[in-house]
Amino acid sequence: NAGVTQTPKFRILKIGQSMTLQCTQDMNHNYMYWYRQDPGMGLKLIYYSVGAGITDKGEVPNGYNVSRSTTEDFPLRLELAAPSQTSVYFCASSYSTSSSGNTIYFGEGSWLTVV
Amino acid sequence: TQLLEQSPQFLSIQEGENLTVYCNSSSVFSSLQWYRQEPGEGPVLLVTVVTGGEVKKLKRLTFQFGDARKDSSLHITAAQPGDTGLYLCAGAMGRRALTFGSGTRLQVQP
């Protein structure tokens, strides 16, 4: 049972470098999300998508870009990495909006360090 | 400004003790969820509450949604070391994505 799969698990970037965090889900969920979690803190929403071709900004979108060309994939791109982007990144998906109590399924996280 | 405030931030107790974690907001939520997150893993859903005043029980865990749907509490009876983790509340407002609280880190000593 794959669920939500994120890669890579760990990555060290130099300031100014670019990279893409990959996320794929095999549950045919419409909604997908990217959150970041700083040490000892809760999760902050970066971007989300309600379906293929549709993306929207969350609380902390600056410095990131996303695309949703298929239902399954929702990659997160960092164009010019900065130390403030050192964090743990979680991809998640759900069948529908969470207001109706739908379960959100999270990936295992991607640990990113920018030096 | 955190939309959802959790308290306490940290809690270290002995096995067998009871505890309550609070999640408060000035906003009204259509539903509220509680998650537990263990080190190196993503959050896992424990419960969803959708009706004001609703109480749900999950073994030794009791969840309550405030009458005005602005706050929630999680009560653990006779805590065990396996309850150790980061507890997160998350609120849903309309079609928006979930908003997470800052979390309560619980350590249960054997």
Interface residues (C-beta under 8 A of the other chain):
Chain A: V4 Y31 Y33 Y35 G40 M41 G42 L43 K44 L45 Y48 V50 G58 E59 F90 A92 T97 S98 S99 S100 G101 T103 I104 F106 G107 E108 G109
Chain B: Q2 L4 Q6 S30 S31 Q33 G40 E41 G42 P43 V44 L45 T48 V50 L88 A90 A92 M93 G94 R95 R96 A97 L98 T99 F100 G101 S102 G103 R105
